Amino acid sequence: MSDLVLKAEAVSKSYKDAGTEVKVLSDLDFSLASGEQMAIIGASGSGKSTLLNILGGLDTPTSGTVSINGENLHAGNEQRRAEIRNSTLGFVYQFHHLLPEFSALENVSMPLLMRSMPIEEVKAQAEEVLTAVGLSSRISHKPAQLSGGERQRVAIARALVGKPSVVLMDEPTGNLDRNTAQSVQALIDKLNSEFGIAFVLVTHDPELANKTGRVVELVDGKLVNC
C-alpha cells in the first residue's frame, strides 16, 4: 500500500453558541494514501468546509489530531503550521481567489516566492505547471482576461506548483458551467495520475464525487462510507 500522506484521528470540533455547545464534527477517523482521491459530500451546513479547514491547518480541532506525512499538523506553533501548508498542502476553492492585478504566472508563483526561491527557478516551475494545466499561452494574462474555467485552472496550478502531497478542494467546480466543470474534472484526474498527488474534494456535484476512488458522506458530524 502507498504511504499515508494524511491521517485524521478522533477529530472533533465544537463551538459555543449563546452558552450552548454545538458539535460540528464528532470523532472522525480516516486516512489518505499517496495518489488517492476522496470526495466528501453532505448537506449544506454539515461541516464539510470546517473539516477541510482543519485538514489544511486553517482551523484547529477541539480534540483529536491531523497528521501530514506523519507530522501532527496542530502540534507546533502557527509558523510551523504555515511551513507545513506551504510545503505539503495545496488549496483550491470554489472562487479562485486570484490576485486581480497580477498575471497568471505571478499568481502561480506566490507559494514559491514565500519559500525565498531564486526568481528564475520560481518562473520556470510556475511555467511548467501552467503548461501542465493547458495554459502555456495564457501565462501573461490577468484574471479579468481569462474565462471562468481558465481562472480555476490557474488556481489549480497555484495549488500544485509547490509539489504538495495533498491538494484540498472546496467545491472546485461549483461556480462553473457543466462543460467547464467536466474539463476541470478531467484535469484533476490527469494530474492525480501523472503526479501521484492525493486529492480531498468537498463537493455537491455527484458526478465529480463519483469520479473519485472513494466517497464519504458527512452526516450528524460523522463520516459515513457511501
DODORO-640233 format. One record per residue (C-alpha): y, z negated, x negated; residue number from 1; residue in three letters. Coordinates in steps of 0.001 Angstrom, whole numbers, plus 524288, in hexadecimal, padded with zeros to 5 digits. Each point is the difference from the previous one (the first is absolute). Layout:
! DODORO-640233
Y,Z,X,NUM,ALA
...
***
This chain:
! DODORO-640233
80000,80000,80000,1,MET
80DC1,802DB,7FB77,2,SER
8087A,7F51F,7FADF,3,ASP
80760,7F80A,80A09,4,LEU
80EA0,80263,7FF6B,5,VAL
80444,7F7AA,80B93,6,LEU
7FA04,7F3C5,805D5,7,LYS
80507,7F761,80AFE,8,ALA
7F9BE,7F2BA,801DD,9,GLU
802A6,7F722,80BC0,10,ALA
80DA3,805AB,801AD,11,VAL
807AE,7F98B,80AF5,12,SER
80E32,80113,80416,13,LYS
80768,7F760,80980,14,SER
80E2E,7FEFE,80429,15,TYR
807BC,7F560,806A6,16,LYS
80678,80418,80CB4,17,ASP
8082B,7F5A0,806D0,18,ALA
7F77D,7F58F,7F9EF,19,GLY
7F351,806A2,803FC,20,THR
7F6A3,805A0,7F5FD,21,GLU
7FCEF,80E4C,80281,22,VAL
7F411,804E2,7F8A8,23,LYS
800D3,80E7A,7FCA8,24,VAL
7F469,8013F,7F6B0,25,LEU
7F407,7F758,7FFBC,26,SER
7F696,7FEB9,7F474,27,ASP
7FF0F,80E6E,7FCA6,28,LEU
7F5E9,80428,7F5F3,29,ASP
7FE09,80DB6,7FAC4,30,PHE
7FF9D,8079A,7F35C,31,SER
8031C,80DCB,7FBB5,32,LEU
7F97E,8078C,7F50E,33,ALA
80626,809DF,7F6F6,34,SER
8016E,80D06,806FE,35,GLY
7FD0F,7FA43,80D70,36,GLU
8082F,802D3,80C25,37,GLN
801B3,7F630,80B04,38,MET
807B7,80134,80C9E,39,ALA
80513,7F42A,80764,40,ILE
80282,8024C,80E73,41,ILE
80480,7F6E2,80AC3,42,GLY
809D6,7FE1A,80ACD,43,ALA
80E7C,7FEE7,7FD2B,44,SER
80331,7F225,7FBDC,45,GLY
7F21D,7FD15,7FBB1,46,SER
8045B,7FD0F,7F215,47,GLY
7FC77,80CA7,7F914,48,LYS
80CE1,8013B,7F8B8,49,SER
7FFCD,7F176,7FCC8,50,THR
7F2A0,801C2,7F9E0,51,LEU
80482,80BE1,7F85C,52,LEU
80BCE,7F88C,7FAD7,53,ASN
7F735,7F4D8,7FB8D,54,ILE
7F6B7,80980,7F948,55,LEU
80BC2,805E5,7F913,56,GLY
805DC,7F30D,7FBB6,57,GLY
80C0D,801C6,80887,58,LEU
7FC32,7F438,80842,59,ASP
7F7AF,7F419,7FCF8,60,THR
7F459,7FB16,807D9,61,PRO
80060,7F283,805F0,62,THR
7F294,7FE2D,7F9F5,63,SER
7F5DA,80824,7F908,64,GLY
800EA,80948,7F47B,65,THR
80207,80E67,7FD2A,66,VAL
7FB1A,80530,7F2FB,67,SER
8039C,80CFB,7F9CB,68,ILE
7F6DD,80439,7F518,69,ASN
7FB36,7F200,7FF5A,70,GLY
80D66,7F989,7FEFB,71,GLU
80504,7F708,80AAF,72,ASN
80C07,80713,804E6,73,LEU
806D7,7F3D5,804FD,74,HIS
7FC7D,7F674,7F514,75,ALA
80B4E,8038A,7F725,76,GLY
80EA4,8003B,801D2,77,ASN
807C4,80AEB,80670,78,GLU
801F5,806F8,7F30F,79,GLN
7F15A,800C0,7FDDE,80,ARG
7FDDD,804DB,80DF3,81,ARG
80A2F,80A92,7FD94,82,ALA
7F8F6,803FF,7F38F,83,GLU
7F30C,8010B,8073F,84,ILE
80652,807E9,80ADE,85,ARG
8061F,80950,7F641,86,ASN
7F3E0,801D3,7F7AA,87,SER
7F4DC,8000F,809DE,88,THR
80532,8025A,80DCD,89,LEU
80660,80B60,806F7,90,GLY
806D7,7FF59,80D3D,91,PHE
80247,80A69,80A72,92,VAL
806CE,7FCF2,80CD2,93,TYR
80204,80728,80CE7,94,GLN
80E15,80277,7FC0F,95,PHE
80064,80540,7F236,96,HIS
80AE8,7F703,7FAF4,97,HIS
80482,80A06,7F5FD,98,LEU
80D51,7FE25,7F9B6,99,LEU
80861,80AD8,805F0,100,PRO
808DA,80210,7F44B,101,GLU
7F4B0,802B7,7F6B8,102,PHE
7F727,80BD0,7FE6B,103,SER
7F16A,7FFE5,802A3,104,ALA
7FDA9,7FED9,7F16C,105,LEU
8095F,7F487,7FEB8,106,GLU
7FA25,7F8F4,80BC1,107,ASN
7F24B,80176,7FAAF,108,VAL
80467,7FB74,7F28D,109,SER
804FB,7F2D3,804CC,110,MET
7F36C,7F7FB,7FE3D,111,PRO
7FE7A,804FE,7F217,112,LEU
80E2B,7FD62,7FC7E,113,LEU
7FD80,7F1CE,803C4,114,MET
7F5E0,7FFC4,7F50C,115,ARG
80A41,80451,7F609,116,SER
7F80E,80BF6,7FC64,117,MET
8064D,80AE5,7F7F1,118,PRO
80788,8095A,808BD,119,ILE
7F891,80C25,7FBB7,120,GLU
7F315,7F967,802D1,121,GLU
804FB,7FB93,80D49,122,VAL
80477,80DBA,8035B,123,LYS
7F32C,80629,7FBD8,124,ALA
7F7E6,7F653,807DA,125,GLN
8089E,80179,80C14,126,ALA
7FF49,80ED5,7FF38,127,GLU
7F138,7FF49,7FEB2,128,GLU
7FE29,7F7F5,80C4A,129,VAL
809DB,8081A,807CB,130,LEU
7F814,80BF2,7FC4B,131,THR
7F3A1,7F902,8046E,132,ALA
805DC,7FE04,80D96,133,VAL
80467,80E2D,800C5,134,GLY
80E83,7FE4A,7FD43,135,LEU
801A8,8064C,7F2A2,136,SER
80A8A,808F7,8057E,137,SER
80786,7F4F6,806A2,138,ARG
801CD,7F61C,7F51A,139,ILE
80EBC,80197,7FF44,140,SER
8021E,7FF46,80EBA,141,HIS
805DB,7F3F3,80656,142,LYS
7F993,7FA05,80C15,143,PRO
80996,8067F,80968,144,ALA
7FB99,80D32,7FAC8,145,GLN
7F19E,7FD33,802AC,146,LEU
7F7FA,8008B,80C72,147,SER
7FA01,7F3A9,805BF,148,GLY
7F2D3,8034F,7FA42,149,GLY
805DE,802D1,7F2B7,150,GLU
80744,7F30B,80007,151,ARG
7F356,7F8EA,80306,152,GLN
7F95D,8075C,7F4E6,153,ARG
80ABA,7FB55,7F6DB,154,VAL
7FD7E,7F223,804BC,155,ALA
7F188,801C0,7FD3B,156,ILE
80321,80565,7F27F,157,ALA
8089A,7F429,7FD58,158,ARG
7F4AA,7F720,803E1,159,ALA
7F6B8,80740,7F6EE,160,LEU
8087A,8021F,7F40D,161,VAL
7FC9A,7F2FF,7F9CB,162,GLY
7F15C,802D5,80101,163,LYS
7FD58,7F477,8091A,164,PRO
7F2B1,7FA58,80319,165,SER
80351,7FEC6,80E76,166,VAL
8099B,80703,808EA,167,VAL
80430,7F8D5,80C60,168,LEU
804AB,808BC,80B11,169,MET
806C2,7FB2A,80C66,170,ASP
7FF91,80A85,80A9C,171,GLU
8014C,80B0A,7F5F8,172,PRO
7FF19,80AA1,80A6C,173,THR
8067A,7F893,80B28,174,GLY
80D04,8071E,7FEC0,175,ASN
7FA56,80DB1,7FE20,176,LEU
7FC2A,80AF4,8092D,177,ASP
7F17D,802E2,80172,178,ARG
7FF51,80B6E,7F675,179,ASN
8079A,7F8B0,7F588,180,THR
7F7ED,7F3C4,8024A,181,ALA
7F393,807D1,7FDEA,182,GLN
8053F,80565,7F334,183,SER
80320,7F22A,7FB6D,184,VAL
7F247,7FBBB,803FE,185,GLN
7FA4D,80B00,7F7D4,186,ALA
808A9,7FC0A,7F498,187,LEU
7FB4F,7F1DE,8009E,188,ILE
7F1DF,8049B,7FF9B,189,ASP
802DD,8091B,7F49E,190,LYS
806D9,7F59B,7F7F6,191,LEU
7F5A2,7F5E6,80337,192,ASN
7F578,8094E,7FB47,193,SER
80716,804CD,7F3DA,194,GLU
805BE,7F337,7FB0A,195,PHE
7F65C,7F5E7,80543,196,GLY
80B18,7F7DE,805A5,197,ILE
7FC8D,7F66C,80AD8,198,ALA
807DE,80145,80C8F,199,PHE
802A3,7F607,80AC3,200,VAL
80632,8065F,80BE2,201,LEU
805DF,7F916,80BAF,202,VAL
80092,809E5,80AF1,203,THR
80040,80275,80EA2,204,HIS
7FADB,80DB9,7FD85,205,ASP
7F15C,80057,80357,206,PRO
7FE49,80D2F,7F953,207,GLU
8057A,7FAC7,7F33E,208,LEU
7F82E,7F35C,80126,209,ALA
7F343,80722,80266,210,ASN
801E8,80853,7F3D8,211,LYS
7FF1C,7F3E2,7F76B,212,THR
7F2E3,7FAD5,7FBC1,213,GLY
801F3,7F30C,806CE,214,ARG
80769,7FB99,80C1F,215,VAL
802C8,7F1E3,803B5,216,VAL
80795,7FABB,80B92,217,GLU
8090F,7F449,7FFE2,218,LEU
7FD91,7F834,80C80,219,VAL
8050F,7F22F,8027E,220,ASP
802CC,7FE23,7F1A2,221,GLY
7F272,80410,7FB82,222,LYS
7FA41,80C9A,7FAB7,223,LEU
7F578,80685,8080F,224,VAL
7F7C3,80AEF,7FA5A,225,ASN
80080,80C31,80844,226,CYS
***
